Amino acid sequence: MDKTEQKKIIRICVIDGQGGGIGSAIIKRLKDAVSETIELLALGTNAIATSQMLKAGANRGASGENAIVQTVKQVDIIIGPVGIVLAHSMMGEVTPGISEAVSASPARKLLIPLSQENIEIVGVPLVPLPHIIDEMIEKNLKAYTK
């Protein structure tokens, strides 16, 4: 295959914190649904979250503020709970630097309306996480599915 026939690798990063449960669920489903031209990056606010997302099937992973701040500048799509754009959320794991970097990134952001914070997104029905992930893939990532 020559250079004109090569498909562009789409880089999707999934950001999560605490135990990485939301990020792991997202990555497991994405791994089953998206084509091989997708690189899934796990970015954890801590090593446990990153480890869980790597176990779920992410191609690569990194932990901490600097890893997140530097990586979100270079990806095509950012996926994570709405807390990733809220400074001091996830029990303080999302630093102002992380929330600012995610918000300022030129990447498309797909935010999951789940939060342990004292925040309610008005007009968004309560839907189980697996249904939210399926809807996100169907409506927002259809072009990248198998």
C-alpha positions as CSV (number, residue, x, y, z in Angstrom):
1,M,0.0,0.0,0.0
2,D,1.5,3.4,-1.0
3,K,1.1,6.6,1.0
4,T,-2.0,7.7,-0.9
5,E,-3.8,4.5,0.1
6,Q,-3.0,4.6,3.8
7,K,-5.8,5.5,6.1
8,K,-5.2,8.2,8.7
9,I,-4.9,6.8,12.2
10,I,-7.5,8.5,14.4
11,R,-6.4,9.0,17.9
12,I,-9.1,8.8,20.6
13,C,-8.2,9.4,24.2
14,V,-10.3,8.3,27.1
15,I,-9.8,10.3,30.3
16,D,-10.9,9.0,33.7
17,G,-9.9,9.1,37.3
18,Q,-10.4,7.4,40.6
19,G,-10.8,3.7,39.8
20,G,-11.1,4.0,36.1
21,G,-14.5,2.2,35.9
22,I,-16.1,4.6,33.5
23,G,-13.0,4.8,31.2
24,S,-12.7,1.0,31.3
25,A,-16.3,0.5,30.2
26,I,-15.9,3.0,27.4
27,I,-12.7,1.4,26.1
28,K,-14.1,-2.1,26.2
29,R,-17.0,-1.1,24.1
30,L,-14.9,1.0,21.7
31,K,-12.4,-1.8,21.3
32,D,-15.2,-4.1,20.1
33,A,-16.8,-1.4,17.8
34,V,-14.1,0.7,16.2
35,S,-11.9,-0.2,13.2
36,E,-8.2,-0.9,13.4
37,T,-7.4,2.6,12.2
38,I,-8.3,3.9,15.7
39,E,-5.6,4.3,18.4
40,L,-7.2,4.2,21.9
41,L,-5.2,6.1,24.5
42,A,-5.9,5.8,28.2
43,L,-5.2,8.9,30.2
44,G,-5.8,8.5,33.9
45,T,-5.7,11.1,36.6
46,N,-3.9,8.4,38.6
47,A,-2.1,5.1,37.9
48,I,-5.0,2.9,39.0
49,A,-7.4,4.5,36.5
50,T,-4.8,4.2,33.7
51,S,-4.0,0.5,34.6
52,Q,-7.7,-0.4,34.5
53,M,-8.2,1.3,31.1
54,L,-5.1,-0.5,29.7
55,K,-6.5,-3.8,31.0
56,A,-9.7,-3.0,29.1
57,G,-7.8,-2.8,25.8
58,A,-6.3,0.7,25.3
59,N,-3.3,0.7,23.0
60,R,-1.3,3.0,25.2
61,G,-1.7,4.8,28.5
62,A,-0.2,7.5,30.7
63,S,-1.1,9.0,34.1
64,G,-1.1,12.4,35.7
65,E,-1.6,16.0,34.9
66,N,1.3,16.5,32.6
67,A,0.6,13.4,30.5
68,I,-3.0,14.6,30.1
69,V,-2.1,18.2,29.3
70,Q,0.4,17.2,26.7
71,T,-1.6,14.4,25.0
72,V,-4.9,16.2,24.6
73,K,-3.1,18.7,22.2
74,Q,-2.4,15.8,19.8
75,V,-5.6,13.7,19.6
76,D,-8.6,13.8,17.4
77,I,-11.3,13.0,19.9
78,I,-11.5,13.2,23.7
79,I,-14.0,11.0,25.6
80,G,-14.7,11.1,29.3
81,P,-17.1,12.0,32.1
82,V,-18.3,15.6,32.2
83,G,-16.0,16.1,35.2
84,I,-12.9,16.3,33.0
85,V,-13.8,19.9,32.2
86,L,-14.5,20.9,35.8
87,A,-11.6,21.9,37.9
88,H,-11.3,20.1,41.2
89,S,-13.8,17.4,40.2
90,M,-13.4,13.7,40.8
91,M,-12.5,14.3,44.4
92,G,-9.9,16.9,43.4
93,E,-8.2,14.6,40.8
94,V,-9.0,16.9,37.9
95,T,-6.7,19.9,38.4
96,P,-7.3,23.3,36.9
97,G,-4.5,22.5,34.4
98,I,-6.3,19.3,33.2
99,S,-9.7,21.0,32.9
100,E,-8.2,23.9,31.0
101,A,-6.1,21.7,28.7
102,V,-9.1,19.5,27.8
103,S,-11.3,22.6,27.2
104,A,-8.7,24.3,25.1
105,S,-7.8,21.2,23.0
106,P,-8.8,21.4,19.3
107,A,-10.0,17.8,19.6
108,R,-13.7,17.0,19.5
109,K,-15.0,16.3,23.0
110,L,-17.6,13.6,23.8
111,L,-18.6,14.1,27.4
112,I,-20.5,11.5,29.3
113,P,-23.2,13.1,31.5
114,L,-22.2,11.2,34.6
115,S,-20.9,13.0,37.6
116,Q,-20.2,12.4,41.3
117,E,-20.1,16.1,41.7
118,N,-23.0,18.3,42.9
119,I,-23.9,19.0,39.3
120,E,-26.9,18.2,37.3
121,I,-27.1,18.7,33.5
122,V,-30.7,19.8,33.1
123,G,-32.6,18.2,30.3
124,V,-30.4,15.1,30.1
125,P,-32.3,12.0,31.2
126,L,-30.7,9.5,33.5
127,V,-29.6,6.6,31.3
128,P,-27.4,3.6,32.3
129,L,-23.7,3.9,31.3
130,P,-23.8,1.0,28.8
131,H,-26.7,2.7,26.9
132,I,-24.9,6.1,26.9
133,I,-21.7,4.4,25.4
134,D,-23.8,2.7,22.7
135,E,-25.5,5.9,21.8
136,M,-22.2,7.8,21.7
137,I,-20.7,5.2,19.3
138,E,-23.9,5.1,17.1
139,K,-24.3,8.9,16.9
140,N,-20.8,10.3,17.2
141,L,-18.3,7.6,16.1
142,K,-20.3,5.8,13.3
143,A,-17.7,6.7,10.7
144,Y,-15.0,4.8,12.6
145,T,-16.9,1.6,13.4
146,K,-16.1,-1.8,11.8
